Amino acid sequence: MLNLNKISAIALIVAVMFAAMPLALLSTQSDIVQITHLITLGNANPEATTKAKPAPTSADYKLSINRGKTDIPVTLTLYTTNDDSLSAEFVADAITLAAQEWDKYTSANLLSNYETPTVAGKSVAAVTLNGENAVFFGDYSQDGVIAVASYWYSRATREIVECDIMFDIDFQWGDAKINPSLMDLQNIATHELGHFFNLADMYDDSKDYLTMFGYSGEGDTEKRSLAAGDIAGIRKVFGV
């Protein structure tokens, strides 16, 4: 069992259709833009798992980018640090389960095997274009931001060249099914990977049962399981 005060990294092989709601566009090169999506505290309903989920409609998902290219599967490098309460194994399992939830609803190869190598003496402080798809814990400057998904897109080639996820250490992370006062890592990871798979946020409060509902909070585990609209969205991108 690895402690998060010992910097470690876990490489995950996951298929990622890098995408997010374009809340911020920042040029990094002449033809490359950085697109960042923030999931924030809001009207998440921790009790939503008791509600019946309706059949999908065209209003139950929204695509983020129409013709972006990516090779699948791709490699995510997971850094686990800044929180002594979580083991590296717990974090790796949560991210893997989140990826598998999307993977099981399409025949496309969205998730492959993963390995757990340790990278000693290395950490990530912020999302940055550096040739590595990093998933890590960090301190985001804006209050109320739970996690950040940021990707770099080439307008010239229509290719996603890199993507990062950061979970904000302002929150206490863990398994909210065991302790509802925690921010549920698997829950937020599933939502963030939805952006990677080219789905945008849904902000209609009547859609709070969706994995891609754009708000969350402590105790929320609803996003762990895809709703019909999320499934319709992933199949729109990758097929049945």
C-alpha positions, 0 to 999 in steps of 0.5 A: 500500500503506497502512501500519497506523501510518497510521490507515485505514478500509475500509468493507465491505458484508457481510450480517451476522446479528449473533449470539454466545454470550452470555458477557456480558450488559450493559444499555446501554439499558432494552431493549438488551443487549450480548452478547459472545463471546470466542474463546480459545487452546485445542485448535485443530489446525493440521493438521486440514486433512488430516482427512476432514470428516464429514457434518453432524449436528444436533450440528454447529452451534448457533444463538445467537439465535432471532428476531433481525432485521437488514437485509442487507446491512449495512456494516462499517467496518474500521479497520486500525491498531496493527500495522505488519506488515500492510497495509490491503489485506491486512486488507481482503482477509482480511475479505472472503474470510472473508465470501465463504466464508459467502456462497457456501453460501446464496442469500441476499445475505450479501455485496455490493461493498466500498469502501476509503475512508480515514478519517484521524485516527480510531481505535477503542479498544474495542467501544462502542455508537456507531452504527457496526459497527466491525472493528478491532485493539485490546488486550483486557484478558484474557489468551488472548483472540484476538478479541472479537465483541460485538453490541447486541440490542433485546429490544423490537424483536428487532433487532440495532442494532450489532456490533463485532469486535476482534482482539487486538494481543497476537498477531502477525497475518498469513497462517499458511499462509505463516508458521505462527507467526502468528495467521491473520487470515482464519481468525479473521475467518471464525469471528467472522463466523459469530457475526454470522450467528447461529451459536454456538461449539462446544466439543466437542474432536471438533468441532475441524474446524468453523469455529465450534469455539471455540478457535484458535491460531497456525498454525490455518487450518482455520476458513477453510473451512466444514465440513459442520456450519457449512454446515448452520448457515448454511442453517438461518438463511438457507436454501439 
